[in-house]
Amino acid sequence: MEALFERYKDWWWTRYPKDPERGMKTRFARAAKADPRYMSHVWNGRKEIGHGVARLMEQGMRAVGQEFADVVDGWMDNDHSRPKPMRYKDLSLHDTLEACFETNSIETQRAMNELESRLLLEQVANSNNLMG
């Protein structure tokens, strides 16, 4: 939700640069068709955004303007605050794995398991070719 809120603030301030930040969360909630009181609970950590509210907010943001046309159903289910992909070609294999693991340890472990499986299968295939 933070990424969507930041986009909304940028959008708002390109149109109304002199508006104060005060009240921005309320404006965002109303634009996203969400109850500002409910959203206050979300921002303060007392509630979480459910599936229905997320879809309603995505729909509300699309109605705001063409700038939010890419906010399709399910957009809020993804993390849009992640850093850009790293350039691995300049790193050693160890540094690359370490950087990946720090970014997303579960996905890195899955990728390593898949690579290990493929390497084992390749070794078996090569040894079968040598024998036969």
Backbone torsions as a table, in degrees:
resi	resn	phi	psi	omega
1	MET	NA	-32.5	-179.5
2	GLU	-58.7	-41.5	-178.7
3	ALA	-63.4	-39.5	179.3
4	LEU	-68.4	-40.1	178.0
5	PHE	-62.9	-43.2	178.6
6	GLU	-62.5	-41.4	177.8
7	ARG	-62.3	-41.6	-179.9
8	TYR	-63.8	-43.1	178.8
9	LYS	-60.6	-45.2	177.9
10	ASP	-59.1	-44.7	178.7
11	TRP	-60.5	-45.7	-177.6
12	TRP	-63.8	-46.5	-174.9
13	TRP	-74.1	-17.2	172.2
14	THR	-72.4	-25.1	178.8
15	ARG	-94.0	-35.5	-176.1
16	TYR	-131.2	71.2	-172.3
17	PRO	-64.7	-21.0	-177.2
18	LYS	-92.6	-3.3	179.2
19	ASP	-67.1	142.0	177.9
20	PRO	-75.7	161.8	177.0
21	GLU	-72.5	-25.4	178.8
22	ARG	-57.3	128.6	-180.0
23	GLY	90.3	-1.9	-176.3
24	MET	-65.0	-39.3	-179.8
25	LYS	-64.9	-36.6	176.9
26	THR	-67.0	-43.8	177.8
27	ARG	-60.2	-43.9	179.1
28	PHE	-61.0	-47.3	-179.4
29	ALA	-59.3	-44.6	180.0
30	ARG	-65.9	-40.9	179.1
31	ALA	-63.9	-34.9	-177.9
32	ALA	-86.5	8.6	177.5
33	LYS	62.8	31.1	177.9
34	ALA	-112.2	152.2	178.6
35	ASP	-70.7	120.5	-178.7
36	PRO	-58.0	-33.7	178.7
37	ARG	-66.9	-42.0	177.6
38	TYR	-63.2	-43.3	-179.0
39	MET	-65.3	-31.7	175.2
40	SER	-61.0	-40.2	176.6
41	HIS	-64.6	-37.7	178.6
42	VAL	-64.6	-48.8	-178.4
43	TRP	-64.0	-29.2	-180.0
44	ASN	-90.6	3.6	175.1
45	GLY	80.5	10.5	179.8
46	ARG	-86.7	-20.5	178.6
47	LYS	-138.4	162.7	174.7
48	GLU	-115.3	157.6	177.4
49	ILE	-79.7	124.1	177.1
50	GLY	-85.6	174.4	-179.0
51	HIS	-57.6	-48.0	-177.0
52	GLY	-63.3	-42.9	179.7
53	VAL	-67.1	-39.3	178.4
54	ALA	-60.9	-45.3	180.0
55	ARG	-64.8	-39.1	178.7
56	LEU	-63.6	-41.6	179.4
57	MET	-66.7	-40.6	177.9
58	GLU	-61.4	-43.4	178.9
59	GLN	-64.2	-42.5	178.8
60	GLY	-62.3	-40.3	-179.5
61	MET	-68.5	-36.1	176.5
62	ARG	-62.6	-33.0	179.8
63	ALA	-72.7	-19.9	-179.5
64	VAL	-64.0	-44.0	-178.5
65	GLY	175.1	169.5	-178.2
66	GLN	-59.6	-25.7	-179.9
67	GLU	-61.9	-19.7	-178.1
68	PHE	-110.5	19.3	-179.3
69	ALA	-63.8	-25.3	-180.0
70	ASP	-80.0	-3.9	179.4
71	VAL	-84.1	77.1	-178.1
72	VAL	-83.8	169.8	177.0
73	ASP	-57.3	128.5	-178.1
74	GLY	97.6	-7.9	-178.4
75	TRP	-56.8	-42.1	-176.8
76	MET	-73.7	-11.4	178.1
77	ASP	-77.3	-10.8	-178.6
78	ASN	-107.9	151.8	179.6
79	ASP	-85.3	110.4	-179.3
80	HIS	-98.8	7.3	179.6
81	SER	-100.4	2.6	-179.3
82	ARG	-63.4	148.7	177.0
83	PRO	-69.0	160.7	177.5
84	LYS	-62.2	153.7	178.5
85	PRO	-59.1	143.2	-179.8
86	MET	-80.4	159.5	174.7
87	ARG	-93.1	106.0	-174.6
88	TYR	-84.2	-17.2	-174.4
89	LYS	-65.7	-20.4	-179.5
90	ASP	-92.0	-2.1	-176.2
91	LEU	-107.1	154.7	172.5
92	SER	-72.4	164.7	179.1
93	LEU	-58.7	-42.1	179.6
94	HIS	-61.7	-47.6	179.7
95	ASP	-62.5	-38.6	179.3
96	THR	-62.9	-48.8	179.5
97	LEU	-62.8	-39.9	179.1
98	GLU	-63.9	-44.0	179.3
99	ALA	-64.6	-41.9	178.1
100	CYS	-63.2	-44.5	-177.7
101	PHE	-62.6	-39.2	178.2
102	GLU	-67.3	-32.5	-179.7
103	THR	-75.7	-47.7	-178.6
104	ASN	-155.6	94.7	-173.6
105	SER	-65.7	-37.0	-177.9
106	ILE	-66.8	-48.0	179.9
107	GLU	-64.9	-36.0	178.1
108	THR	-64.3	-44.0	179.4
109	GLN	-63.4	-41.7	177.6
110	ARG	-61.0	-44.1	179.9
111	ALA	-64.1	-39.9	179.1
112	MET	-66.2	-40.2	177.7
113	ASN	-63.1	-42.1	178.9
114	GLU	-64.6	-43.1	178.8
115	LEU	-62.4	-43.5	178.9
116	GLU	-61.3	-42.8	178.2
117	SER	-61.3	-44.0	-179.4
118	ARG	-65.5	-40.7	179.0
119	LEU	-64.6	-40.8	177.8
120	LEU	-63.3	-43.8	178.6
121	LEU	-62.9	-38.9	178.8
122	GLU	-65.9	-40.7	178.1
123	GLN	-63.3	-41.8	178.5
124	VAL	-63.1	-44.1	179.8
125	ALA	-63.0	-42.1	179.7
126	ASN	-66.5	-39.4	179.7
127	SER	-69.1	-33.7	176.2
128	ASN	-66.8	-37.4	178.4
129	ASN	-66.6	-37.5	179.8
130	LEU	-69.9	-33.3	-178.0
131	MET	-79.9	-31.9	-171.6
132	GLY	-120.3	NA	NA
